[in-house]
Amino acid sequence: MRRENLDRYDDRLIVATNLIEAQSQISKFAKRYLPDRFMLEGDQTVSPRDIIIRELVSNLMIHREFVGPYPAKFLILNDGIHTENASKAIFQGQLAITSFKPVSKNPFIAKFFRNIGLADELGSGMRNLYKYSKPYSGKDPVLDDGDVFEAFVPVRWVEGTTAEDGLPAHDEAEYGPAGTVHDPHEQEKIQMKL
């Protein structure tokens, strides 16, 4: 986590354990610092933040090149979430959802993660990142494969602005979907803010 102290870390977690505990520890750390957004799918409430974290962390575990010395990183910065891990590069360059052909880099780990419910079918992680990044931040993720696989998901911070463009942004949890307000007391608070 590096948002205020850009020379060091605001907070840091070093994980040296098995894959299941690592997935849990990194996910808890990320949820502590990333804002959550309200979203409905049909009549079910979902957390785009939690889905994005699950996909990014699972990707770090499933597709990492474990022989390479490059450490896996999950970074929370002012512009969003960045992940980096050593990779067996099958593709070079930026991945596009329209032309992406998924390949399992560690099929045994992928199968294990599917069996314990931390991953779905091959390629679903990228589809989920594209599906939930827009409602979470208003922008698409960026995925870049090479000797180091890099993923980036922008974050619109609760404080009311995005670091990238400085434009005001409302928090759906406060306003509800599509800017609607359901609680009359909240309407009064919102009018005071405006």
N, C-alpha and C positions, 0 to 999 in steps of 0.2 A: 504494500500500500504506500504510494508515494504521490500525495496530492499537495501537501503544504511544504514539507521539507524536501525539495527536489534534489538536494545533494546526497541525502541519506534516505532513510525510510521513515514514514510516520508510524508504521507498524510492520512487523515482518514475522513470517512463520517459515521455519525450515523443517521440512518433512523428510524423515528417513525411517520409513516403516513399510509394511506390505501395502499392496495396491488398494485393498478395501479400506484400510484405515487412512491411507493417504487421501483417497477420494473423499472420505467423510471429513477429515480435518481441513482440507482445502475448501470444500464446499461451505463448511461452517464459517471459516475465516472470511470468505467472499460475501456471504449473506450478512455478516456483521457490518460491512462497509458499503454495500451497494443498495441503492434505493429500490423499493419494490413498487410495482405499478398494478393498478386494478385492470383486469381484463376479463371479459366474458366470452366463453365459447359455448354457444347455445344458451343453456341456463346454468352452466357451471363456471364458477370463478376459477381462474388459473393464474399462476404467477409467472409472467414472462422471465423475470429475473431468475427464479429457481430453475426453469427449464434451460435457460442460456448457461447458467453455471454448470448444471449437470452435463450439458453437451460439451462445453469447453474442457471441464475437468476430465470427463471420460475420454475425450479425444487425446488429452495429454497422456493418459495411461495406455489406451488401446493402440495408438499409432506411433508411439515413441520408439526411436531406435535406441535400445537399451545398451548396446555395445559402445555407442559414441559417448565421448566425454562431456558433451554439451549438456548442462543441466536443464531440466524442464522448469519453466517459469510461468507463473500466473501473476500478472502485474495489474494493479488497479491504479491508473494514472488519471490526470485531469480530463483527458479526452475520452477515456473509456477503459475497457478491459483488453489487455494484450496477453496472448500466450505464445510461448516459444518452446520448441522441443526439437531435439535431433531427429532427423527423419531419413527413411530410406526413400529418397525422392523418386517417385514414379512419374510424376508430372513436374514440369518446371514452370514457375510463374504463378500468376493469380488464377484462382479457380473460379469458374462461373457456374452458377446453378443450372443454367440452360444447357451447358455442354459437359458437365462433370460426369465422369464414369467412376463410381466408387470401387476401390480396391482395398482389401484388408491387408494392412501391413504386418499385423500380428494376429493371425486368425484364431489361435488358441486363446489369447487374452480376450479378443472380441467375443468369442463364443462364451467364455466364462462370464463376462460382463452382461451379455444377453441373458444368460441363465439366472443371474441374481437380480435382474431388473434394472441395471444401471446403464443399459444400452438397448437399442432396438435393432431393427434390421440394418444391414449395410447401406450407408448413404443417408440414413435418417437424421444423423447429427447435423449435416450441412443443411438439409431441408428445414429442420427445426430452427437452426440459427437464422436462416432467412425469414422464416415465418414469424418468429417472435422478436427479432431485432427491430423491425419497423414499429410495432406498437410500444416497444420498450424505449426506443430512442428517437424514432422518426427516420432512421437511416438503416441501410443494409450493412451487414458485416463485410469484412475483407479477409479473405483466406488466401495465403500465399505459400506454395509448396516449393521446397528446394532442399538443400542439405539441412537447413533449419526450417521447420514448418512454423509459420506465424499466422495467428488468428487475431482479429481485432473486431470488437463489438463496441460501438459508441455508447456512451452513457449520458443521459440528460439528468443532471443532478437536481435534487429536490430543492436546493437553495433558490431555484428560479431561473437560472441561466445555464446555457451550455458553454463549456470552456472554449469550444471552437469558434462559435459565432457571436456569443454574448447576447443573444436574443432571449427575451423572457420565454419561459416555458412553464406551463401549469402542471401540477401533479394530479394524475387521474384519480388517485386515491382520495384526494380532497374534493375534486370536482365531479367525479363520476364519469362514465363513458360519454364521449362526444361533448364534454363541457357541461353536462347537465348536473344540477344540484338537487339532491333528494331531501335534505334536511333544511327546514326554514332557518334554523340558527346558523347553519353553514352559509346560507345565502347572504345573511347579514354580515358575516365575517368576510366573505368574498367581496361584497360591495365596499367594505372598508378598505380592503387591499387595493382595489381599483382606484 
